């Protein structure tokens, strides 16, 4: 199965008065990259969350945001941090002394420091919250993967369409090349005749060298064979993807090799029609290269 790296997923879960919503957004990236927006109660779980996601997501830049909502029972889950208040008072007194102020330090001044209060942590509650989070995460991940799969299916259709264009175009180039053999042979013969006339003495070695150079310059058989070989393997990789993380890289490498053969064909041909067909090939290859950046 081919997956795109673009997608979105949302999951919700609730238990014992705790409701959690997880949203996942994914965009293109060469590697797996995760950025998190978590409440403080879950911030220490970052590595565990990363490991959970990496089981099913191989590449892409993933953004995860999480919101936690708890039913209020009249009590505020906060407590006074006595040591923090002592430190803040000392800091304020030092500031007051340095500035030579006479104003008294009040509760209003203390409340400007968030450190004077801290959340009441309960290990059981935190563990329950983690379980609810995992449930929401699984739902969000399933949606994300489903969307990435759907996008991947559309990408595959587009790549196969362009593969067909490349296959048809190289067939036309091969046909044109074979049809031009008699014409090129005549040009080669004329060139040999010119060499013979320009030489005072018959130089067989010079003629053989010239024939070999011209024949090699015009023959694109090897390039076409390699072009088709890369194209065939491209189709095989695309259709028999085993879900590893090298699909995009393999196909990108193959496109680079096909471009290399197309450039060589272009440099060897002196036919306007063939040159135009090579331009078409390069345009399709560039479009394929752009699409491959979206594949996982």
RABELTA-V459073 format. One line per field, one symbol per residue. ss: DSSP state (A for helix, B for strand, O for the rest). A space follows every 50 residues. Layout:
BEGIN
ss=???
END
This chain:
BEGIN
ss=OOOBOOBBBBBBBBBOOBBBBBBBBBBOOOOBBBBBBOOAAAAAAAAAAA AAAAOOOOOBBBBBBBBBBBOOOOOOOBBBOAAAAAAAAAAAAAAAAAAO OOOOOOAAAAOOOAAABBBOOOAAAAAAAAAAAAAAAAAAAAAAAAAAAA AAAAAAAAAAAAAAAAAAAAAAAAAAAAAOAAAAAAAAAAAAAAAAAAOO OOOAAAAAAAAAAAAAAAOOAAAAAAAAAAAAAAAAAAAOOOOOOOAAAA AAAAAAAAAAAAAAAAAAOOOAAAAAAAAAAAAAAAAAAAAAOOBO
END
